[in-house]
Every structure is written in structure tokens, then in C-alpha cells.
Amino acid sequence: MKRLFTLAACLALAASCAAPAQQVECLARAQVAPDFATYRIHRVGLLPIDGSALDVGQREVLEAAMFTEFSASTPYEVVPLDPEDLEEIDVGATYLRGRYHPDAVIEVARRYRLDGVFVVTVTDYQFYAPQRLALQIDLVATETGAAVWSSSLHLDATVQDVQRAVQDYYEGSGAMANESGNGWEIALLSPRLFAQFAAWQVARLL
């Protein structure tokens, strides 16, 4: 695995950790399997993000945000996987209403000693202003090959509730203080910051 997140990038993305979650509106939704607590999940792989309309740069921005926020906000050791890591494995369709190809998931787990995998599917993405980002994220237990936790999120930078949550998030973290006075509004224009906010919204529910 040769995932390429520099220390500087991770530190920049992790700046949100100080944001008080209880003061930011929760825009994501999650479903948890009834037997979730019975699974022993510690080490989780992050599969390459699926989304046919994404180019390489957009995919890297989203994957960096997901890796950093899930590493910082969940109790799991997150292992990012490159497409090269999966070349010999047929992972099949990523999102199939909570079920995955068990053989593929088990093979990924065996190779990288994983207890689960995160599967992230981008269903809507506008990389320029006004930004939009819609995600479906599943945590698949490698013990069974079934999704034991699923979350969805749809962000539209023109929606007032989204703008207010972005403001609370970045003002709460103090990460956007700058001399230009632009503050949190930059996050509505920056793909990296918008992706960070989206990743945090989902990760906080796990």
C-alpha cells in the first residue's frame, strides 16, 4: 500500500478536531445493524472511492478527507487502499443495498488483516461553486461480508442549513481565522474544505 498522504495535509485536514460536535447540526443520516455491537472491529480498510464522474484530483481530495476524518473521529485504525492493492481482487459492485460480494470482502480482509472495510460511493458531485456533494458510506464487516453500518449525506452549498452548519463547524474549530476576513465562507468555495466538512459529518455518527 503506497497511499500518499503527507503529514502537512493530514494536519491541515485534522484541524477540525476541536469543533464541538454538539454545536453543529447533523446533516448526515446513519443506519446501524441490530447486532453491530457483537462485531470485533479494530482495523478497517478504506476502499478507493467509487464515482464514475470523478477525475484523479477530485478522488484524491475526497479520499484524503475520508481517511483523515475517519482516523481522527472513529476508534478504528484506518488503512487506505490503492486501486493497485485490489488489482487481483474482483470487488464487484460497491453498493448493493447493504450486501457485498462476501468472497471479495473476505479476500481483501485476508490480505491486509482487516476486520472491516469502508466503501464510499459518490452519487452527486459538483466540484465548483456552488458545490454539491452526496455520499453513501458503508462499513462492511469482513466476518460476514455484510454492511453493519451505513450512512448517507447530501450537501448543497446554496442551502441555508448547510451554510449554517459549515459556519458553526469552522468557527468552532478556529481553523478558518485569517486576516482577509473571509473566514468560514471559503469552505463553500474550496473542494478540500467542503470535503473535510462532509467527511466529519459522516464520521461523527460512527
Number of C-alpha atoms within 10 A of each C-alpha: 12 9 11 11 14 9 9 9 13 16 11 13 24 20 16 23 16 13 18 14 16 7 11 17 15 17 15 21 14 15 14 15 12 9 8 13 10 7 14 11 18 13 17 25 24 20 22 21 23 18 15 9 12 17 9 7 9 15 17 17 16 23 24 22 25 27 21 22 27 22 17 20 17 14 12 17 16 23 20 22 20 16 12 11 16 17 9 10 14 13 17 12 10 18 16 10 10 16 16 20 16 18 15 17 25 20 18 25 21 12 10 15 15 23 23 31 27 25 21 25 20 21 16 15 18 14 17 11 13 12 19 19 19 17 23 20 23 26 23 25 25 25 16 17 21 20 26 21 20 23 20 20 20 18 22 18 19 13 10 10 15 18 18 14 18 24 20 19 26 25 17 18 18 16 19 21 13 10 7 6 10 11 16 22 14 16 22 24 16 15 21 19 23 23 26 26 24 24 25 26 24 25 20 15 17 17
